Amino acid sequence: MKFSDFIRTNIERILDEWECFARDIPSASQLESKSLRDHARGILMAIAADLEQPQTPDQQNLKAKGRAPPSLSETEAAMHGAARVSEGFSVTDTMAEFRALRAS
């Protein structure tokens, strides 16, 4: 099974695990489930779609280092981060939430 298929097949379980991790983040501990998951599904679906695109080893290396070419449109991750900052999350808590999604 390709990793992109794994993400799509197991998205609910991944989101459940991510929500449990995210609940340990002080700024997220009181959010309702719907608010907590607001962009997570879109982020995971974007990751799955990206995994299916042909990439050279150099492109993969740049993405792994956070230096992928900029997107032409606002990404789910950017919208999620902006929403969290506007909700009063610290930068540390916002990054912790992204790390929790990655760990899930």
QUIKAHU-V82074 format. One record per run of one state. SS is the DSSP state (h for helix, s for strand, l for the rest). FROM is the first residue (numbers start at 1). TO is the last residue. If there is no record, write none. Layout:
ss->SS from->FROM to->TO
ss->SS from->FROM to->TO
This chain:
ss->l from->1 to->2
ss->h from->3 to->9
ss->l from->10 to->10
ss->h from->11 to->22
ss->l from->23 to->25
ss->h from->26 to->28
ss->l from->29 to->32
ss->h from->33 to->36
ss->l from->37 to->39
ss->h from->40 to->51
ss->l from->52 to->56
ss->h from->57 to->64
ss->l from->65 to->75
ss->h from->76 to->86
ss->l from->87 to->90
ss->h from->91 to->103
ss->l from->104 to->104
